Amino acid sequence: MEIDDGNYPRKHKLVMYTSSGLLDQYFNRYSDDITKIIQRESISTTKELGGGVGNILVSLKGLIRKKSGKELIKEINLNDEHRQVRALMNIFSSSNLVYPVESLIQGEESPTGLYKFDTNLQLAYTENTEEKMIRARGIEKNVDFSGLTSPDNWSSRSFVMSALGTIDPFPFEGVFLPIETGETWYTETEEGLELEMLELTVQFLFILAPDTEDYIDWTSYQKLLRDHPKDIDQSGMEM
C-alpha cells in the first residue's frame, strides 16, 4: 500500500526523483520486454495500461520535451494524462527485468543492468562539487550504494522535504544503475572467498515514495527522538 499527501488513493507509488533521459533510454530499449510483462499481469493492470507501452512511451517522450525536473515529476504524479507513465515505472521496478539489490552480492547480473532497492536513504547536500547536488546513500543486503542527484530532479512533495530536513535516513525504494565499484570485503569459506560487502557508485533511474507502513514507522521514530528527554546520562538515569 502507498501513502499519499492528499486524500486521493493511488494504486501506484508517487515518483520522488527521476533522471528523465535515463528513464526514456531504458524504457525505449526494453519496450518489447516490458510489453510481454504487462501481458502477463492481471486484468486490472492491463486495463490501466490499455493504451499499450508504445503509446505510453510516446506520451513520456512528448512530456520530456515540454517539461523537466520538478515540473516533469508533478505531471507524472498528478496529471491523469500521464498517470500511465507512473504506473509503468512501478511495474518496471517490480519486474524480472530489474533484479533485487542482493543479486549484486550473489553475482547475479540483471538483464538490464538495473537493480531495485527498498531501504532508507540518507539525503544530504554536497559541498565539494562545482554545483549544488544531493548525495543519496543507502545500505541494503550488504550493498552500500550512493550517487549524486540534481536538486532540480527531485519532487517538491513533503516526503523529500522531510528526508532533506534530517540526518536520519528516510524510507524510499527505486531503481539504480551501478557505475563504479568501490571497496569490497570478502569472507573466507570452505569453498573459497565469498563477497561480504560491496560499495557502489550508482546513477538513480528513479526513486519512489515509501510504503505506508515504512513511513509510519519512520514518523514514529522521529517523534520518539523529539520527545526523548535530553537530560539522561549514559546509564539511562534522569539527571
Helices and strands as residue ranges (DSSP letters): E 15-18, H 20-29, H 31-40, H 43-48, H 52-66, H 69-78, G 80-82, H 83-93, E 99-100, H 103-106, E 115-125, E 134-140, E 143-149, G 151-153, H 158-164, E 170-189, E 192-208, H 212-227
